Amino acid sequence: MIAKASLNYIRITPRKFRQIIPLVKGKSPEAAIQILMSTKKNASFLAIQLLKSAIANAKRIQGMDLSRLYISRLIANCGPSLKRYRAASMGRAGMIRKRTSHIILELDEVKTPKEKTATAHPAKAKIVNVRPHGEKRKVAKAA
């Protein structure tokens, strides 16, 4: 089961938001909030809001265990840019792009080993041999 939350048209560049993604991806929501609270980035405030929204969405899904949640996906995509102009030399105008972001967060449950074996079909599993029998690996010798 996946719980999703998204923020659209946020006035922060995706490049700045992507700096905090490796900090929290794969962590539990509680650990991620603690990490983001101690991070001095404006993107961390937005990520905390988004994470709380995703947790609230997960509570509404029946059969979802909140203690086994982790951040499976966090993406910052580009939104439309607001185009503004600033006076430049010799009567020209220089364009300023005020970028926006679309941010997507997904929470998923950690799978236990029992669940993984139950979904796999042992009869359909194929064993692939990388090298045929008798073939040896070639090793480059130093000169």
N, C-alpha and C positions, 0 to 999 in steps of 0.2 A: 504494500500500500504506500502510495506517495502522497504527501501533503505539499501543496504548492502555494507560493505567494509571489506577487510581482509588484514592482513600482515602475510606473511609466512616466516619461517626460520629466525626469528629475534633473534639476539644474546642477549637475556635476559631470565632469568629463569622465567617460568610461576609463580612460587611462589612469586617473586618480583613484577610481573605485577598484580597479583591478589590483592595486597594490595590497589591499587587505584580503583578497580572496585566498591566497595560499596560507594565510594565518589561521583561517577557520574551516577550510574545506576538509571534510572527513571527521570533524570533531562533533561531540554532542552539543546540543543547543545551549546547555548550561555552561559548558566550558567555553563555547564560542562567545557567549555574552561576557564572561569574565575577561577573556582576551581583548574583546573590542572595547570594554570599559577602560582598559589601561592603555589603549592605543590613541595617540594624539593625532587623529585624522578626522576631517569632517565626514568622510565616507563611513567611518565606524558608527556614527550616530544614526545614519540612514540604515545601515546594516542591522543594527539592534532593533529598530522599528520593524524592519522587514522580517527579522527572525521571530519576533513576538507575534506578528501576524501569522506566520507559518505554523507556529506552535498552536495558536488559537484555531487554525484550520484543521490541524491534526486532531485536536480534541473532539471535533465534530464528527470525525470518521469513526464508525463503530469497529471494534476489533483491533484498533491500533494501540500498541503498548508504548506510552510516552517515554518510558525509561530506556527503551531500546532505539530511540531515534538518533540519527546522525545527519549531517549536512552532506547530501549526496551530490548536489549540483548547485553551483552559484555562478551565474553568468552576468556580465555587464556588457550589453550591446549598445551600439550607437543609436541615438534618437535623432530627430531633426535638429539642425543648428539654427540658432537665431542669428541673423546677419545684421550687423551694425557697422557704421562707417565712422572713420576718424579722419580728420583733416591731415593731409600729408604735404610735403613740400611741393612747390610749383603748381599749386592749385589742384593737386590730385586728391583722391580719397583712398585711404587704405581700409580694407575690409577687416572687421573683427568678427570671428565666429564664436558665439557663446553656445557651447555644445551641451546637449542633453543626453540622458541615458535611459535605457530600459533595463531593469535589473530583475532577474528571475532567480528564485531560490526554491529548491526542492529538498524536503526531508523524507528520509526513507528509514525503514527498520533494519537493524542488523540481523542478518540471517544466521541461524544456528547451524551446526554441521548436520543435524538430523533433517532439517528442512532442505538442505542442498541435496542430500542423497535421496530423499523422497521424490524430488522433482526430476532427477536424472533417470534415464532409461538404460539400465545396464545391458539389456539385450541389443540395443541399437548402438552402443558405444563401439567405436572402431579403434584398434590399436595400430598406430602408424609408425613404421620403422623408418627412421631418418636415413640410415645407411644400410645397404644390403649386407647380408652376412658375409664375413670374410674381408670386407673392405676396411682398410685401416685409414686413420686420420693422417693427413700429410702435415708434417711439422717442418717449418722453415728453420734451417740450421744457420746459426750465426757464423760469419766468416772470420 
